[in-house]
Amino acid sequence: MANNDTTISPDPEDYIEEENTTDFFVQEEEEDDSKPSSKSSKSTNKDKHRKINIKITDPSKFDLELLVPWTSKLGKAMEIYCKRREIEFEAHRFLLDGTRVLPHHTPEDLELVDGDEIQVLNNMYGGGG
């Protein structure tokens, strides 16, 4: 039986980078560094450039490992996953430890750590009687 584990790197135009690379693809507005900054803004600026590795996986063991910015929305990572799998974004749910991950969430919002795994499941409709 063949191993179904697959790791696919995103397209260069995507803001998320392949694991073990150093180039960063996000096109975000840079803050003006000429302004004096306080200690609190220094920690915020440091977090802005922080990146973590996450793994998005489904029950068929298709895995996509991504390096994402700490303060960027996870919706882009979800879209990349769906594009690679050729599945509809709206027909799936993304879960972290049983809690739904929404496109507007960031790694910072969810307090993700390096290596966290987000599971992808099909939406289930219907039920009842």
Backbone hydrogen bonds, N-H to C=O, Kabsch-Sander energy under -0.5 kcal/mol:
donor,donor_aa,acceptor,acceptor_aa,energy
14,D,11,D,-1.8
17,E,67,L,-1.8
21,T,18,E,-1.0
25,F,15,Y,-0.6
28,E,26,V,-0.8
33,D,31,E,-0.7
35,K,32,D,-1.0
42,K,38,S,-1.5
43,S,39,K,-1.6
44,T,40,S,-1.6
45,N,41,S,-2.6
46,K,42,K,-2.1
47,D,43,S,-2.2
48,K,44,T,-1.9
49,H,45,N,-1.0
49,H,46,K,-0.7
50,R,47,D,-1.0
52,I,68,V,-2.5
54,I,66,L,-2.9
55,K,116,D,-2.3
56,I,64,L,-2.7
57,T,55,K,-0.5
57,T,118,I,-2.6
58,D,62,F,-1.0
61,K,58,D,-2.3
63,D,6,T,-0.8
63,D,61,K,-0.6
64,L,56,I,-2.2
66,L,54,I,-2.7
67,L,17,E,-2.3
68,V,52,I,-2.8
68,V,66,L,-0.7
70,W,50,R,-3.3
72,S,69,P,-1.1
74,L,105,H,-3.2
75,G,103,P,-1.9
76,K,73,K,-0.7
78,M,74,L,-2.2
79,E,75,G,-2.4
80,I,76,K,-2.3
81,Y,77,A,-2.2
82,C,78,M,-2.4
83,K,79,E,-2.5
84,R,80,I,-2.4
85,R,81,Y,-2.2
86,E,82,C,-1.0
87,I,82,C,-2.2
91,A,88,E,-0.7
92,H,89,F,-1.5
93,R,121,L,-3.4
95,L,119,Q,-3.1
96,L,99,T,-3.0
99,T,96,L,-2.0
101,V,94,F,-3.5
102,L,100,R,-0.5
105,H,102,L,-1.9
108,E,70,W,-1.7
110,L,106,T,-2.0
111,E,107,P,-0.6
111,E,108,E,-0.8
112,L,107,P,-2.3
115,G,53,N,-3.1
116,D,53,N,-0.6
116,D,113,V,-2.1
118,I,55,K,-3.2
119,Q,95,L,-2.9
119,Q,117,E,-0.5
120,V,57,T,-2.3
121,L,93,R,-2.8
123,N,91,A,-2.5
125,Y,123,N,-0.5
